[in-house]
Amino acid sequence: MRELHGKPRHRRRRTALVTGAPLAVAAAGALVYGTAFGAFGEDAEPRAAAAPAPAAAPAWADDAADGFASVHAQGQKGTYGGRDGKTVTVRTLADLEKYATAREPYVIVVAGTIAVDPKGKEIKVASDKTIVGAGTAGHIVGGGFFLGRGVHNVIIRNLTIRDAYRGTWNDKEHDWDAIQMDGAHHVWIDHNDLRHMADGLIDSRKDTTHVTVSWNRLSDNNKTFGIGWTENATADLTIHHNWFRETEQRNPSTDNVAHAHLYNNYLQDDAGTRITSSYGSYARGRTKMVLENSYFKGVNNPVVKDSSAALVRRGNVFSGTSGRNESGGTAFDPKTYYKYALDRAADVPALLKSGAGPRSSLGAAAGARAAGRVLTVAKDGSGRYTSVQKAVDAVPAGNTSRAVIRVAPGTYRETVEVPANKPHVTVEGTGSSRKDTVIVFNNAAGTPKPDGSGTYGTGGSATFAVEADDFTARNLTVSNDFDEARNQKLDGHQAVALRTAADRVRLDSLIVSGDQDTLLLDTAGKDRPGRVHLTNSYVIGNTDFVFGRATAVIDKSVLTLKKRWDGTSAGYVTAPSTAAGRKGFLITRCTVNGDVAARSFHLGRPWHAGGDATLDPQTTVRDTVLSAAIKPGPWTDMGGFSWKDDRFAEYRNSGPGAGGPRGDRPHLTDAQATSQETADWLGDWKP
């Protein structure tokens, strides 16, 4: 992007942002980052070092657990279920049992309601399985699942498991659980609806460990979630973003658990209903529990510990609760085991009401994937194509079902363009790390085109260009390695790694690397929407290295600052060129760091492309850790346009580069911040 120095047409300065008292630093426990490629490297998303999955494997089958289920232990590198096996769809109990008990890995899609006979039967599950409901259609009625000793690497996801209840509230005769685990390890229980069972909804027993329970709805039950049945304090569990509603006890109860990390859960007991809570979260025996940023509403005895347990409590909200609410002792620091990000406790009820339980985007995609296409790319010829662009070329124009391009590890020196007439494309690396699959080229704005028709220009220099809606990229490195030092005579050093000019673009687990103008987030036209969601990624550059007119959220990522080609430290993180009436860039829950001089980088400046005074550039940086590289006055003018006439603000940032609100450093008020969150940026699109 070129900076224009022509005479600008100034607008009246707006005063929507205010300065005031410093706001609270984001709650403890946010993501902690190291140097580039550290925190989000190979160990962050464990993947088996296997050949690319068969063509039938749906994209979500690559999802791996977070929390303690992601930790490498007992010979198991995280939890990824049946990802390396075939995908099968089942509609009968016989087929479900056939594949659940098989020795081979499977992704088992439950595509309807399966009644368990006899009632209360717990289907035995073998290792290396993913059992997932097809959208919201997968129901297991009258029974559940059992994982025995030594069973490992199992995902149970997106199912409704219900109605084994036998009419006795405190049932002592029927040990019929939705999910029972006796001595299993590396289990991920995610996005399920568990309710109305004869005994527990989840029982994690007999030294079952490395379990993550996330984004589930648990309701209408007595003994909800019990953990223990052992004298050994060896189990490690993460329990986050679960909605406990109208459950009497064990929410959860943890007995002799070495490390129990509970965060962002919602425990709700409404008055006047037939179920009244006995207690909420309970730590007993030699349990060490950390309980963070959860919300307790109307619960009796919300937090209980016995004298031998340790329970550290922080950031929780208690509304209308009564009775015991206890803490004490020394527990542990979850961040020494894995990375995680906390949502605000006040946001938890709304977050879980909309996000917990089965989702239509999971499981149901299996049918679309089978009906669409899977294209494999490998440098060594083992895939169908040897270049990424050849695979893109093979996608039919106007395709209505998702085409997934799976790229084997290797370095692909090429440029890639996904044209506007090929929506619904996913490009994903199949390596164990985003560093394994690299797409790289070295065009710059001033590089002459081979056909002699001129130079590429900034947008045309992109190594990877996305012009098609509903695009996804994941587990890749996209780089522009143009050498500025060796090309000083070239007119135009802007060198884009990744350019998007489309709507509903999902970028996950990427490294996007360059120098000047690394990441161009654009739209197909000034009047066209262009929403982008980038998460769990690294973006590396120096001058205006995140720029454009898209409506973009950069979440839980690292923005790494680089020195210029001559070793100097100076630059700008963002250069938005937002159209009036639209959202610009939202950087949230990120870290901005890099090996550069202190106070040498601005967070942003307004890019009025072509000198267009009607544009209204916007960057908001919130809940983000800022290194000492950020200038005390983090915003600056550009091309004769004052940043103060546009929309630049911070909210609840921390770190040595953060600063309180003042005239040259505007902060959002709490009220303003409620309308500058991810959902406000993405609207009806929920990636």
SULKAVEN-V628098 format. One record per run of one state. SS is the DSSP state (alpha for helix, beta for strand, coil for the rest). FROM is the first residue (numbers start at 1). TO is the last residue. If there is no record, write none. Layout:
ss-><SS SS>
from-><FROM FROM>
to-><TO TO>
This chain:
ss-><coil beta coil alpha coil alpha coil beta coil beta coil beta coil alpha coil beta coil beta coil beta coil beta coil beta coil beta coil beta coil beta coil beta coil beta coil beta coil beta coil beta coil beta coil beta coil beta coil beta coil beta coil beta coil beta coil beta coil beta coil beta coil beta coil beta coil beta coil beta coil beta coil alpha coil alpha coil alpha coil beta coil beta coil alpha coil beta coil beta coil beta coil beta coil beta coil beta coil beta coil alpha coil beta coil beta coil alpha coil beta coil beta coil beta coil beta coil beta coil beta coil beta coil beta coil beta coil beta coil beta coil beta coil alpha coil beta coil beta coil beta coil beta coil beta coil beta coil alpha coil beta coil beta coil beta coil beta coil beta coil alpha coil alpha coil>
from-><1 18 19 59 63 67 71 72 74 76 78 86 91 93 101 106 111 113 116 122 125 129 134 139 142 144 148 152 158 160 163 179 183 185 191 193 196 202 206 209 215 217 229 235 241 243 256 257 264 266 269 281 285 288 293 295 298 300 301 303 306 310 315 317 320 322 323 325 326 328 329 334 337 345 356 365 372 373 378 385 386 388 395 403 408 410 414 416 419 425 430 437 442 448 449 455 456 457 461 464 467 471 481 485 488 498 502 505 514 519 523 531 536 538 542 543 549 551 556 558 562 571 577 585 589 591 594 601 606 609 612 618 623 625 627 630 631 635 637 638 639 641 642 643 646 647 652 654 655 662 663 665 666 667 668 670 674 678 683>
to-><17 18 58 62 66 70 71 73 75 77 85 90 92 100 105 110 112 115 121 124 128 133 138 141 143 147 151 157 159 162 178 182 184 190 192 195 201 205 208 214 216 228 234 240 242 255 256 263 265 268 280 284 287 292 294 297 299 300 302 305 309 314 316 319 321 322 324 325 327 328 333 336 344 355 364 371 372 377 384 385 387 394 402 407 409 413 415 418 424 429 436 441 447 448 454 455 456 460 463 466 470 480 484 487 497 501 504 513 518 522 530 535 537 541 542 548 550 555 557 561 570 576 584 588 590 593 600 605 608 611 617 622 624 626 629 630 634 636 637 638 640 641 642 645 646 651 653 654 661 662 664 665 666 667 669 673 677 682 687>
